[in-house]
Amino acid sequence: MSDVVSIKELLEGVEVKWIILGNEDFIEVANSGRKPVKASLRILGDNPYYGANNIQDYVDGYTHDGIYVLIAEDDSASLKNYSIQYTNGEFWANNHIHVIRGKEKINTRFLYHYLCVVNFIPHLTGGGRAKLTKGKMLEIPISIPPLHIQSKIVQVLDNFTELTARKKQYSYYRDQLLSFDVGEVNHLPMGDKKKDILYNEQD
């Protein structure tokens, strides 16, 4: 059984719930802790200092500690392959990235893989200097299967992440997250907030 088939089989007949990144019952936005520091004022240390595209430096101190997904606010090196980063541990976030993570019903690693294949271009503003404002970021829709299915999908995709020589296959398999055929999964709409809070407890 190929990994792409296993992903499709994992999703077959599963209820997929649609939410937006601004749904506070599912997503935590931790932008308030961000703090830009000029290069000349940074104190050398062990913690990564993240900008829009990658680690810009290593500094003493941190703004966040834990597992998060970082989405470029502006200055993404590519708009088509928008800058999405994954962190685990202490790090310093500047003001060119949005800092988010999943709550109880979303695996943050799954959220990372999902956002890597989202088309961000329709959500950008600013003309020549494209920017993903917080308001636009919060409107981005995502679909989430039950938590145990998310974990299994993460296992499949992480296996391919480690095989750099098979990067194309990894990208192809990851795209299955957004390639639901009609009838393969049961889609649930983004209803009112109360209806979006929880899955069936049996999941």
N, C-alpha and C positions, 0 to 999 in steps of 0.2 A: 504494500500500500504506500503510495507516494504521500509526501507531507501535504501537498496541495489538496489531494483527495481527502486526507484526514481532516483538514480544516473545514472543507465543505460538509463533510459528514458530521463534524462537531456542531455545525450551525443548522443542519437539516432539522426542520420542525421545531426549532427553538424560538421562543418569543424574544424578539429584539426590540428594545425600548429606545425611543428617540428622546433625547434631552438636549438642552443647550448648555454651553460651558458656564453660563450664568446661573444655572440651577444650584443654589447653595446647599440643597439636600444631598447633592452628589459630588460637587466640586468645591474645593477650597482655593481661593485666590489670595496669594500671600505677597502682593505687590507692595504693601505698606512698609515692608522691611528693607526694600531696595535702597542702596546708597552709593552714588557714584563718587569715586575718588581719583583725582588726577594722578598720573603716573609718578610725578615728582613727590607726591605726598603719601604714597603707599609704603607700608612697612613690610619688608620681605618676611615671608612666612611659608607655611606648608599648605594653606588652604587655597583652592582655586578661586580666581577672581573672574567671573563670567561676564562676557559682553554678548552682543547679538549673535555672533557666529561661533564662538568657542571660548576657551580659556584665554584670557588676555594677560594674566600674570598670576603669581602666587603670593599671598599676603598673610599677614598676621591678623587674626580675628575673623569673624564671619557674621553674615546677616541672617543666614538660615541654616538649619541642621535637620536633615532627614531626606526622604525620597521625594523628588520634585521633577516636574517637566518644565523646561524653560522655552518660551516661545518668543522669537524676535519681535520687538515692538517696532523697530525700524532698522535700517542698515543691513537687512539680510543679504548675504552674498548672492543669493539667487531667489527670485520670486517664484519660479516654477517649482524648485525644490527648496521650499521654505525652511529656514533654520529652526530646527527643533532639537533640544538637548535634554539629556537625562542625567540627573545627579543623585548621589547617595552619600550622605554624610554632611560635614560642615563645608560651607562654601559662601562666597561673597557675591552678591548679585548687584550689578549696576543698573541704571535706569533705562537701558536699551532692551530689556527682556521682561516679559510677563512671567510670573512665578506661580505655578498651579500644581495641584495634586488631587488625586481621587480620595473620596471619603470611603465609608464602609462598603458601598456597593460597586466601587470601581477600583480595579487593580491599576495603580499608577503606571506600571510598566506597560499594561495593555493600552492605557491612555496615550502613552508615548508612541507606541507602534501605530496606533490609529491616526494620531495627528501627523505622523510622517507622510501619510498619503492623502491628507486633506488638501484641496485646492484653496489656498488662502487669497488668491488674487481678487476674487469678487468682494472680499472683506477689507481690502486695503484702501486707504485714502491718501491724499497728499500729492497726487500728480507725479512730478519728476522724482520726488523723494517719498517713496511709498512708506506708509506707516499703518500699523495695526493698532488702532486706539483700543483702550480697555473696553469701551462701549461696544465696538465692533467685535472684539474678541469674545465677549460674553454672549453674543448672538450666534456664534458658530454652532451648528447642530452636530451631534455625534450619536451613533447608535451603539448600544451596549447590550450584549447577551448576559445571561446570569453569571455570577462571579466565578463559579467553578469552570464554566466554559472559557471565560477570559483567561484563567490561569493556564488551561491547556493550550490555548492559542499562543500565549506568551512563551510556553516551553518550545513549541514548534518554531516560532520566529527567532527566539534567542539562539536556538541550535544553528540556524543559518547565519545569524549575526557573527558567530564565531568562525564561520567558514568564509573568510574574505575572498577566496578564489571563486566562490559561488555567489557573489554579490547579486548578479542578475537574477538567479533563481530565488534568492531571498526576497528581492524586491517584488518579483512576480507573485510569490506566495503571500507576502504581506498585503498585496493589493486585493487579495480575496476578502479582506475585511470589509471592503466597500463594493464588492461585486456580487451582491445577492441577486439571484435570479428569481423571477416571480414564482411564488409557491414554495420556495426553499425555506423561508423563515416567516414567522408571523410578526408583522410590523405593528408596533403600538405607537400611536401619535403622541406628540407633545401636548398633553392635555393640561388641565389646570394643575397647579402646584401640588395639591393634595394627592391627586391621582398618580403623580410622577414619583412619589416618595419611595415606595418599596415594590419589589417584585413579590410574586407569590412566595410565601414563606417556605414552600416545599423546595424551591430552587436552591 
